[in-house]
């Protein structure tokens, strides 16, 4: 898992700033999307 500090650094490069709770939510959402993509790839191979 990518450290929270690294996620915050990436997300906070733009104008909008995110607090730690928002960073956690975004990171969790992106990991969920990645899991779905992996499952989709596995299913399309079969």
CORDA-V457858 format. One record per helix or strand of 2 or more residues. SS is the DSSP state (@ for helix, = for strand). FROM is the first residue (numbers start at 0). LEN is the number of residues. Records with the same first field share a line. If there is no record, write none. Layout:
SS: FROM-LEN, FROM-LEN
This chain:
@: 3-8, 19-26
